[in-house]
Amino acid sequence: MTGAPTSVSQVALNVFSALLEARTGQQISSYRSWRIDTALKPLMRERGLDTLDQLVALLLDGQEPRIGDQIVDALVNQETSFFRDAPVFDLVVEAVAVADGEGRRARIWCAGCSTGQEPLSLAMLFAERAETGGTMPEIVATDVSDAAIARARAGKYTQFEIQRGLPIRRMMRWFDGEGSDWFAKPDLTKLVAYRRHNLVADNPPAGPFDVVLCRNVLLYLSSATKADVFGRFAKAMRPGGTLVLGAGETVIGQTPLFEPSRRLRGFYERVAAPAPARRVAA
Ligand SMILES: C[S@@+](CC[C@H](N)C(=O)[O-])C[C@H]1O[C@@H](n2cnc3c(N)ncnc32)[C@H](O)[C@@H]1O
């Protein structure tokens, strides 16, 4: 096998796009098609394949049931880091305060959690606050990728990953170093319940949730699929609950079920369901 770039044939592009969209709702728009080659190179190397068309053939002959999952895992964008967009986390603390005020334990759903940095950031933040009297919400974290969830459960991070967004103080406090890797301590991992979950196909984890974070996941979904996902979130949330999207994502013009929060800038609020129409006596 050569290291030369492989061109993406139209057939391969169509097959991989259809596979990714069927499994995750994610669309490979033309400006991302160049990623296919780069993303699938390690898998091709592992399988001793020279061209993407050979990978298509392997997928289509149906002899290897895992190959579809591996292709999807390679194609989907799993970019994440600890305390990504840090100010967001302080606002999540404020969103949780609503449940605190009502004397309930808040429930947070971190949807599309990738390899766990986002829910672990929340867990560290709330656990530290709990030491001075704050409450500890329940944190459920899900992702469509089995491989990402397995990595999140293992809580294992490379030196590069641990340094992205995590101050040394928190790294030493919540992680153990082993060789060049870092492992989240059991006291931290036990604060997050991980589950595989497909946003476009599966029933949501048992709610109702006070806060749903779904950041940098909906970017590549069609408008219709996004509207469907917002409907699923709305069903899983309390009226008035908070939805947190990524910086480039919005509900505006996409769904009537959420509106911009007046209290928490950049966040969205699940609107209360309209009261059922009264029957007028004849
Ligand atoms: C770019 S990462 C974002 C991770 C994290 N939320 C953050 O902002 O740092 C997107 C994640 O969404 C997941 N994802 C994509 N489509 C999904 C779907 N249909 N259901 C659940 N997760 C999905 C991917 O596997 C990936 O781990």
Ligand as a Chemical Component Dictionary entry (heavy atoms), coordinates in Angstrom:
data_LIG
# 
_chem_comp.id                   LIG 
_chem_comp.type                 NON-POLYMER 
_chem_comp.pdbx_formal_charge   0 
_chem_comp.three_letter_code    LIG 
# 
loop_
_chem_comp_atom.comp_id 
_chem_comp_atom.atom_id 
_chem_comp_atom.alt_atom_id 
_chem_comp_atom.type_symbol 
_chem_comp_atom.charge 
_chem_comp_atom.model_Cartn_x 
_chem_comp_atom.model_Cartn_y 
_chem_comp_atom.model_Cartn_z 
_chem_comp_atom.pdbx_ordinal 
LIG C1  C1  C 0  -17.664 17.121 17.555 1  
LIG S1  S1  S 1  -18.084 15.953 18.779 2  
LIG C2  C2  C 0  -18.668 17.032 20.062 3  
LIG C3  C3  C 0  -18.341 16.521 21.448 4  
LIG C4  C4  C 0  -18.752 17.469 22.578 5  
LIG N1  N1  N 0  -20.177 17.635 22.608 6  
LIG C5  C5  C 0  -18.070 18.802 22.450 7  
LIG O1  O1  O 0  -18.688 19.782 22.029 8  
LIG O2  O2  O -1 -16.864 18.885 22.757 9  
LIG C6  C6  C 0  -19.608 15.287 18.086 10 
LIG C7  C7  C 0  -20.033 13.974 18.709 11 
LIG O3  O3  O 0  -21.381 13.716 18.316 12 
LIG C8  C8  C 0  -21.525 12.343 18.091 13 
LIG N2  N2  N 0  -22.672 12.113 17.215 14 
LIG C9  C9  C 0  -22.779 12.349 15.888 15 
LIG N3  N3  N 0  -23.989 11.964 15.436 16 
LIG C10 C10 C 0  -24.669 11.496 16.513 17 
LIG C11 C11 C 0  -25.957 10.937 16.691 18 
LIG N4  N4  N 0  -26.801 10.779 15.659 19 
LIG N5  N5  N 0  -26.324 10.542 17.928 20 
LIG C12 C12 C 0  -25.470 10.686 18.977 21 
LIG N6  N6  N 0  -24.233 11.188 18.876 22 
LIG C13 C13 C 0  -23.839 11.594 17.652 23 
LIG C14 C14 C 0  -20.207 11.923 17.464 24 
LIG O4  O4  O 0  -19.966 10.527 17.591 25 
LIG C15 C15 C 0  -19.212 12.792 18.230 26 
LIG O5  O5  O 0  -18.664 12.100 19.314 27 
# 
loop_
_chem_comp_bond.comp_id 
_chem_comp_bond.atom_id_1 
_chem_comp_bond.atom_id_2 
_chem_comp_bond.value_order 
_chem_comp_bond.pdbx_ordinal 
LIG C1  S1  SING 1  
LIG S1  C2  SING 2  
LIG S1  C6  SING 3  
LIG C2  C3  SING 4  
LIG C3  C4  SING 5  
LIG C4  N1  SING 6  
LIG C4  C5  SING 7  
LIG C5  O1  DOUB 8  
LIG C5  O2  SING 9  
LIG C6  C7  SING 10 
LIG C7  O3  SING 11 
LIG C7  C15 SING 12 
LIG O3  C8  SING 13 
LIG C8  N2  SING 14 
LIG C8  C14 SING 15 
LIG N2  C9  SING 16 
LIG N2  C13 SING 17 
LIG C9  N3  DOUB 18 
LIG N3  C10 SING 19 
LIG C10 C11 SING 20 
LIG C10 C13 DOUB 21 
LIG C11 N4  SING 22 
LIG C11 N5  DOUB 23 
LIG N5  C12 SING 24 
LIG C12 N6  DOUB 25 
LIG N6  C13 SING 26 
LIG C14 O4  SING 27 
LIG C14 C15 SING 28 
LIG C15 O5  SING 29 
# 
